[in-house]
Amino acid sequence: MKKQYVKLCVILLAVMYTSAPTQGSNHLRTFTATLSGAGEVPPVATGAFGHFELTIDLNTGQADYTMRVWNVTPVTASHIHVGGPNVAGPVIIPFREIVAGFSGDGVFRGRIDINKDLAVMPNRGLNSGADLDQIFRINNADNLYVNLHTSVNPGGEIRGSLKLVP
């Protein structure tokens, strides 16, 4: 019985070792956010809501995003901001693919080049777009959020904090 147990442990360790991600294949980081009017500062009464997903390739600095929204009033802009849950902070990454004037339900997809599109803000811990570690360090403190601005709510209609997907 003891030999069978040892054999099983060796097999399990071998499977775990061979299926574990290697340094070269573990280069993607995904963040998500649930967007609502309750997340705005101050909170906004709206029927709009949404979901946001951002996947960053650490090797290239390219990031793909998808934003799904429902019941939004005419959109004016959308961005990633730096600021805590109760803070209205500055824009650090604009989303160019968000269609101004769009209202209702929709899906927006786009690509960001973190190395070029990230705003440099030394007072906020962003010294260059090339250092992706800065983004993760800032986000670990729950200080990055997505905001969708509309003509009805210029300060933002729906907002959500970015969370790293484990």
C-alpha positions, 0 to 999 in steps of 0.5 A: 500500500505504501509503495502505491501511495508513493507511486501515486505521489510521484505521478501527481508531481510529474503531472503538476510539473509538466502542466505548470505554466512556464516563464515564457507562456505566462506573459498575459495578465487579465483585469476585469471591472464591473461598471455601474453608476454606484461606482461613480464619485458621487454615485449616479442614478442610472439604469446603465451598467457594464463589464470591462476586460483588459488583457495585457501582453507583458512581452509586447506591452500591447493590451486588448480590451472589451467593454460591454455596456447596457442602457447607456445614454449618449457616450462622450468618452471612456478611459482608464483613470488612476484613483481610489474607489472614492476618488475622481482621478486623472485619465491615464489611458484613453479608449479611442474605439469608443463611439461618441454619441453611441447609446443603448446596448453595445460592445466595444473592442480595441487595442492599447499600446501601453508603451505609447498610450499610457500618460506619464504622471510621476506624482501618481507613480507613473514614470513611463509607459514602458514599465508595466510593473508600475501599473500592477503596483498602482492597481494592487492598491485598488487605484485604477478604474474604468469610466464611461462618460456620457452627455447626461453624466459628463463626470461619468455614468458608469465606473468600476475598479480594475481587478487582476484575475488570478 
